[in-house]
Amino acid sequence: MIAEERLQQLTDSAIGILKGMIAIPSESFKEERVADYLERNLKLCGLNVTRLHNNLLCHHKGSLEEYRNVQENRNLQGTCKLAAPLVMLCAHIDTVAPASSYSRDPYLPAEEDGRIYGLGSNDDGGCVVSMIEAFLHLGTIGSGENLLLVLSAEEERSGPKGMDAVVKHLASLGIAPDYAIVGEPTGLRAAIGERGLLVLDGLAEGVSGHAAREEGVNALYIALEDIARLRRHAFRKVSPLMGRVKLTVTQIEAGYAHNVVPDKCSFVVDIRPTERYSNEEIWRSLQKRVKSKLTPRKLTNRSSATPAGCKLLNIINKCGIESYVSPTTSDWMRIETPAIKIGPGESARSHKADEFICRSEIMAGIELYIKILKEIEKV
């Protein structure tokens, strides 16, 4: 157990860093200044920091190139054996744009009644600073050499210079973490799965004509028939963790005048995949069932799940942590490493006006991260 006084010190430090983050606008693709701020702070703490675009990769000892994962035998600087599994801690430093309904300045950090207000405080600043403090604490007690802290950019927009770039960079260095902990506001529950996201733009094409003479081929009717087929379709493979793939048609648009048969009708399909299907598999399967053309907006937002039998599952059970399946996506989808998603704050507060996180949540987040990481060291 960590001493109460020490935990309070770590919490105060975390909130100080968080307030500094809030004061710097850091929407996706515009994270340079907040990355500069965090890089300075981390280097002042004595950490080795590698800057990759606006991502920060932090470690306690040696250069990043010296962190190698060679199956059972891992070496640091060729001499010191790393017995503990290599763990990547990751949280994102970017935010969405502030909601128009903010009643306070989103970039003015304020602490009131145990709450820290400001854009990005809950998503994902609370996880960022809690991970930083847990990482630093383990370093001060002679632990943490098996940890890699990644503070990523472009998460909210799934940008190419965010976690995708980090994963490619680590692979080029021969670094393959054994486990990952993805920091997102989960109420300190462990997400052991998260659904993916597949958005399809449907386009039905017909032939225009005069409605009074029943001319043409009505694209709206084609679309409606296809939508009915999509609604009736049952995905055969059922995930024991997440259940069935969810499919919902959310938008439709056709026509420009009451007396003209529409020759085009567009619609949008929102699909939440499970780990039993790839996004491409779902798209191609549905395309065979309809006349409309289905075009995926992106195929990379895949679902994720902690593998059955993974030691992370044993650890969260041992720590008494509740598990669940998350309905939201995160950087987890870009990581092949066995992982869980967990962090202080609540997902329901994310992307909303007057966002906040509680001091008590950050304190509990730091303590829990330390507890989990110490358990992983024993694996």
C-alpha positions, 0 to 999 in steps of 0.5 A, a space after each residue: 500500500 502507498 502511504 497516504 501522505 505520499 498519495 496526497 503529494 502525487 495527487 497534488 502534483 497531478 492536478 498541478 499538471 492537469 491545470 496546466 494542460 487545461 490552459 493550453 488549447 489542444 484540439 486534435 491536430 493542434 497538440 504541439 503546445 501541450 506536448 511541449 508543456 508535458 515534455 518540459 515537465 517530464 524531462 524536469 522529472 528526470 525521464 527520458 523522453 522521445 518526441 514522435 510528432 506530438 506523441 511523447 514516449 517516456 522511460 526511466 532508464 537508457 535509450 528507447 532503442 534499448 528497450 527490446 522484447 526478445 520472447 522470454 529473455 529481455 535485456 536492458 543495455 545488454 546486462 540487466 535482465 528485465 524479469 517483469 513483462 514490458 508494459 505500455 501505459 498510454 493516454 491521449 493529450 488531445 481534446 475535442 472542440 469545446 461545446 457551444 453550451 459551456 457556461 465557463 471558460 473551457 481553457 480556464 482551469 478551476 477547482 471547486 468543491 473537489 472538482 477540476 473544471 476545464 476542457 479535457 479534464 475528464 477526457 483524457 487529462 485525468 488519465 494522463 496525469 494519473 499515469 504520469 504520477 504512477 509512472 514517476 512513483 514507481 521509478 522513485 522506488 526502484 521499480 518501473 524499468 519495465 514500463 513505457 509511458 506513451 502520451 498520444 496525439 490525434 486520438 479524438 480524430 483517429 489521425 495518422 500521426 497519433 498512436 498508429 505512428 507510435 506503434 509503427 515506430 516501436 515495431 521498427 525498433 523491435 519493441 513489442 510490449 507484453 501488455 498495455 493499459 489504455 487510459 480512458 475515463 471508465 470510472 476505474 472499471 476495467 473495460 475488457 472489450 470495446 466495440 468497433 465502429 463502422 460507418 457505411 454510406 449507402 447510395 441507391 440509384 434509380 431513374 428520375 421521372 414525373 410522379 403523376 405519370 409513375 415514370 422512372 425508377 424510384 431510388 427511394 424505394 430501392 433504398 427502403 428495400 435495402 434498409 429492410 434487408 439490413 434490418 433483418 440481417 442477423 450476424 451469425 457469429 455471436 461474441 461471448 463477450 459483446 453479443 451480436 454486431 449492432 446495426 442501425 440506419 441513422 440517416 436518409 435523404 432523397 428527392 428535391 421536389 414533390 412531383 419528381 421521382 428521385 433518381 438518387 437516395 443516400 442513407 447512413 448505416 452505423 455498425 458496432 462490430 464485435 471481435 468476431 468480425 473484421 470491419 471489411 468482412 462486415 462491409 463486404 458481406 452486407 454489400 452482397 445483400 443489397 442493391 445500393 452501393 455501400 461505401 465505408 468511411 473507414 475500416 480501421 476502427 476495429 473492435 478490441 477484446 482482452 484475450 481469454 486466459 490473459 494474465 491481465 484478467 487474473 490481475 483485475 480479478 485479484 485487485 477486485 476491479 469490476 470489468 465490463 464492455 465499453 461502448 466507445 472506441 479508443 487508441 486500443 483499436 490501434 494496439 495489437 498488444 493484450 490490453 485493458 482500458 481503465 482510468 479515472 473519470 466518467 465516460 458520460 462527462 466526455 465531450 460535454 459542456 463544463 467538463 470536470 473530474 474530481 480530485 478524489 477520482 485522480 487520487 484513486 486512479 493513481 493508487 489503482 494504476 500503481 497497484 495494477 503495475 505492481 501486480 504485473 511485475 510479479 507475473 
